[in-house]
Amino acid sequence: MDITVQELRQKIQAGEKFVFIDVREPWEYEEFNIGAQLMPLNTLISQMSDLEDHKNDEIVLHCRSGARSGMAQSMMAANGFSNVRNMTGGIIAWQDAFGKTQP
């Protein structure tokens, strides 16, 4: 199930608890990020065991456009994670909606 940037921003501002992961590369994260834990797509498989405790928790993934986080969402679902959401449109959609504003 996907989540829009507007829904995500409301969730963050309301202080809701969820696991928030950015699957972009470190240089992209340094350029601009919205506070997610950096876990690049190419390391996600090896780091998935670190997330074992969150198999049934809500996990929100994002990348630049939504493509890499969509792949990560599929990989995590295949590994038994039951509530993984992809931020539609990624950072591009966030910046279109809110500029360089962090949540």
N, C-alpha and C positions, 0 to 999 in steps of 0.2 A: 504494500500500500504506500502510495506517495504522499508527500506533505508539501504544501506550497510555502513560499518564503513568508507570506503573511501569517499563515498558521504557526509556523515555526517561531517567528518573532513573538507572537502572542504567548506561546508556550514558554519561551525563555523569560519574557517579562513577567509572567505569572509565577515564575519560580518552580515550574513543574520539573519533576525528576525524570531524567532519561539519559541514555548514553549517547553522546554526541561525537561523531567521528568524521574527520576530514581526510579523504583518501587521495588528496593531491600530493604533489612533490614538495619537499621542504622549501625550495625557493618560491613556490607559489604561495605557500603558507606565510612566509616572511613578508611577501609583497602586500598581502591583505588577508586577514582571517576573521572569523566571527566567533572565535572562542572554542571551537571544537578541539578534541584531542587529535593530533596529527598521527595518522597511521597510513602511510602511502600504500596504494593498491598493491604494489609489488611486494610489500612486506606483510600484507593483511593475512595471508594464509598462515605464515609462520607465527603471527601474533594472535591468531584466532583463539588459541588455547588460553591466552590471558583474559579473554572475554567469556570464558566458560560459565562463570557465575551469573552472566547476564542473558543466558539463553532464552528466558521468557520475559525479560524486561524490554521496554521500548528502546529501540536503537534507531537513531536518525543519522543517516550518512549523507555527505555532500562532496562534490568536487567542483570543477569549473563550470561544467555545462549540464551535468546530470548523467553523462554516459559512463564514466568510471564508477561512480557511486551506484549506478544501476547494475553494473557487473558485480560489484562488491555485494550488493543486496542479494543477487542470485546465488553467489558463492556462500554467503552466510545462511541463506534459507536452506541450501543443499546440505549444510552442516548442522542443521537442527535448530537454528535461531528462528523463533516463531513470530517475532514482532519487529521486523526490520523495515524502516521507511526511508525512501529516497527523496531528498529535497529537489523538487522539480525545477529544472533550469539552472541549478547550481549557483555559484557565486555570480555568474552573469545576471541571473534573474534577481538575486539579492541587490546587486548594485543598480540594476534598472529600477527597482522598487524603492530602495533606500539610500542610494549613493554609497559613499564610503563609511556610512554610519554603522557602528557595531551595535549588536542587540541592546 
